[in-house]
Amino acid sequence: MTRTPTTPADRRLLQRAQAGDPAAFETLIEPHDRQLRRLAFRMLGDRGAMDDALQEAYVKAYRSLPRFAGDAAFGTWLYRIVANACNDELRRGARRRGDTVLDEARDVAAGAPGPDRAAAAHLDLAAALDAIPPDLRSVVLLVDAEGMSYDEAGEVLGVPAGTVASRLNRARAALRPALAGYGEVPS
Amino acid sequence: MTREEERDERLGAALRGLDVPEHGPDFAANLRARLEQEEPAADADADSAPGAARPRRRRAAVADAPRRRVRIPRLALGGGLATALAVLVAAFLLLTPNDGGRAPGGLGAAPVTAAELGARVGDALARIETLQAVLVVTERPSPDLPLRTTRYRLLRTDAGDERLMQIGGGFDRAYDAFRGVEREAADASNGDQATVTSGLAPGPPDRPLGDLRAQQQLGGVARALRAAGAAPVREVTDGGRPAWRIAVRAEQDVHALAGDTGDRLELTIDQGTGLPLRIRETYRGRLVAERRLQRLRIDAPLPERQFDPSLSGPATELDGGFAQATLQQASARFGYAPLAPGWLPQGFRRAETAIAATTPSPTGAEGLNPPTRDAVSTAYRRGLDTLVVSTRKVDGMKWSDPVALPEGFLVRPQRACFRTGALAGSCGELMVDPRATPHVWAIAGGLVVTVAGDLTQGELERVAGSLAPIG
């Protein structure tokens, strides 16, 4: 996840991106894009807001790339920019929670004719995630979903590791009841 | 992994299993177009080791470059607005080395007219994401008292947040636009208790666009310059920085007869950033007020909790009556379709919407309008510029300008009649007086409609003419 360009080919790619090669930059961020989409979408609840935040973040990262010296892991560095962009979007009121829930409900209705326990469990967890404050949502996504350490998550969010831990406890307490439907449906 | 860093693998797997949408169909093309607009650092070398280099400069916006979010640096501003003069704050820029934050790009060729200078100031303000500064206000509490200087710490964001804190104690007010909450700390010198006001609308007519000491300094300067006509622009040096200076005549009001406000403004604009450096307000040559900004930092990260600080001691809790909602929710709640602009000046984006069934404070001059019922207020933002569109039910009552100034100001509204949009066939008033937030208001379809904010006259008229009920 926190893959940093280490091979000669990776370092070359980084240098080309730092020199102003958009294609090199896009190749550099591509392995992180799905996880960043997950973070942004779950933070913002809407595909449009997700794309807005990620586009802003990627452009900021491209502009800042010449200053990236490799002291931090590249992924952590990129996550921090995306997390800030998501917080900016949230502060601009870009979140549209109702739309997200309706979209997922429609997807469920279009599927199996009868009750779909797996889909219902997904909705429960998504709704529970949606309902917790953004600062709790971000830590549980970074630590439990993306596998970051507390220090890495703290670096991304600009808070101490202790703050990550306390927020994580609260987030997990809020989300675990929504896991009741998980583990009962065959994978 | 330590016990303290135990990961919830089951929760993590469940979170990773949630659907993640793909990017929209235009995302990749838009991103590539924006990346290609960025200029690489001049001394970057593809064969050199990664290291610090100058940040990339943004090229001038390409008119046909697709963008998911519009943040166009160059704006077409014009028109003839004058500025509010009763309270103006000048920005005196003192950039220190390694100041942090973004250094705005240069402004290109020096402006030759006041209107061009006003456009540059407006352009600079529209690009700012965060602004931090020390605000130095020199003024007389009353005409017979000596000048007094007060220093404030000022923070503003492009999300509409604002913090104004008197250095050394006293006044401290923070506004969180995202939550619609204003917190004002207790002032021991006055014996005032702390106050928390929730349920605030995003702007006029239900609340001003920020603290007067902070708000009108920036947008007000741009408006003053655009209205300064053929007043000459001089190149000067201010605090060692190249700047432009212009003197404009200030509109009089009844307070000016007693020397409360000035009849002349001298504006100094920093050439490097396009931001106001200083404003000196004089009345018949005697200094009335001077405003400056020091230690200005643009687009630097802000410390957390600047706009929702903790308050010590008991606080009076007030409710402005508004709650955040969507336009669709407003329509379902109030039984009428709120109005939204079909056209906005380039760069503006919809921010928050708030609705209120009723509010504790009537609108209008001295609060003499009928009680507000079923109000919808939506903010649109671009940098530090804000535009607010509001509607509320007429209820068969007689209304006057909801955004009107208090008594004592010699205002001269213009009649405005509309031929397009939801206001078609109605006439209202357009206010571009120096002392007021630019605005237009009218009654149409059983609604009192206002459009108010940092726009030129032409922009106001066009926005108002484009209003339509949401679909």
Contacts between the chains, C-beta under 8 A, distances in Angstrom:
chain1	res1	chain2	res2	distance
A	11	B	50	7.6
A	14	B	50	5.8
A	15	B	46	5.5
A	15	B	47	7.1
A	15	B	48	7.1
A	15	B	49	7.6
A	15	B	50	6.1
A	16	B	46	5.6
A	18	B	44	6.1
A	18	B	50	5.6
A	18	B	53	7.3
A	19	B	40	5.7
A	19	B	44	4.6
A	19	B	45	6.8
A	19	B	46	4.1
A	20	B	38	7.1
A	20	B	39	7.2
A	20	B	40	2.6
A	20	B	41	7.5
A	20	B	44	6.5
A	20	B	56	7.2
A	21	B	46	7.7
A	22	B	32	5.9
A	22	B	35	3.8
A	22	B	36	5.6
A	25	B	35	6.4
A	26	B	28	8.0
A	26	B	31	7.5
A	26	B	32	7.3
A	26	B	35	7.7
A	34	B	20	6.5
A	37	B	20	5.2
A	37	B	21	7.2
A	37	B	22	7.7
A	37	B	23	7.2
A	38	B	16	7.4
A	38	B	18	7.6
A	38	B	20	4.6
A	41	B	20	5.7
A	41	B	21	6.1
A	42	B	15	7.5
A	42	B	18	6.9
A	47	B	21	4.5
A	47	B	24	6.4
A	48	B	24	7.1
A	50	B	21	7.0
A	51	B	23	5.7
A	51	B	24	5.2
A	51	B	27	5.1
A	51	B	68	5.8
A	52	B	68	5.7
A	52	B	69	5.2
A	54	B	23	7.5
A	54	B	27	7.7
A	55	B	27	6.7
A	55	B	30	6.4
A	55	B	31	5.5
A	55	B	34	7.0
A	55	B	68	4.8
A	55	B	69	6.7
A	56	B	69	6.4
A	58	B	31	5.9
A	58	B	35	7.8
A	59	B	31	7.4
A	59	B	34	5.2
A	59	B	35	6.7
A	59	B	38	7.3
A	62	B	35	5.5
A	62	B	38	6.1
A	62	B	56	7.2
A	63	B	38	6.1
A	63	B	55	5.9
A	63	B	56	4.6
A	63	B	58	7.8
A	64	B	55	6.9
A	66	B	40	7.9
A	66	B	41	5.1
A	66	B	44	5.9
A	66	B	50	7.9
A	66	B	52	7.1
A	66	B	53	3.7
A	66	B	54	7.1
A	66	B	55	6.8
A	66	B	56	6.9
A	67	B	52	5.4
A	67	B	53	7.0
A	67	B	55	6.9
A	68	B	50	6.5
A	69	B	50	6.2
A	69	B	51	5.8
A	69	B	52	6.6
A	70	B	50	6.1
A	88	B	129	8.0
A	88	B	159	7.5
A	90	B	178	7.3
A	91	B	157	7.5
A	91	B	159	4.3
A	91	B	161	7.6
A	91	B	177	7.8
A	91	B	178	4.9
A	92	B	159	5.4
A	92	B	178	7.9
A	92	B	349	7.3
A	92	B	351	5.5
A	92	B	352	7.9
A	92	B	381	7.5
A	93	B	178	6.4
A	93	B	324	7.2
A	93	B	351	5.5
A	93	B	352	4.1
A	93	B	353	7.8
A	96	B	326	7.3
A	98	B	326	7.3
A	104	B	19	7.2
A	107	B	19	7.7
A	121	B	14	7.9
A	122	B	17	7.2
A	122	B	18	6.1
A	122	B	19	7.3
A	125	B	14	5.6
A	125	B	15	7.3
A	125	B	18	6.6
A	126	B	18	5.6
A	129	B	15	7.3
A	129	B	18	7.7
A	140	B	11	7.1
A	140	B	15	7.0
A	141	B	15	6.5
A	143	B	7	6.4
A	143	B	12	8.0
A	144	B	7	5.8
A	144	B	8	4.9
A	144	B	9	7.8
A	144	B	11	4.9
A	144	B	12	3.8
A	144	B	15	6.1
A	145	B	12	5.2
A	145	B	15	3.8
A	145	B	16	5.3
A	147	B	7	7.2
A	147	B	12	7.1
A	149	B	1	7.9
A	149	B	5	6.2
A	150	B	4	7.9
A	150	B	5	5.3
A	158	B	304	7.8
A	165	B	4	6.8
A	165	B	5	7.8
A	172	B	8	5.7
A	172	B	11	6.3
A	175	B	11	6.1
A	176	B	8	7.8
A	176	B	11	6.7
A	179	B	10	6.4
A	179	B	11	6.3
A	179	B	14	5.8
A	182	B	10	6.9
A	182	B	14	5.1
A	183	B	10	7.2
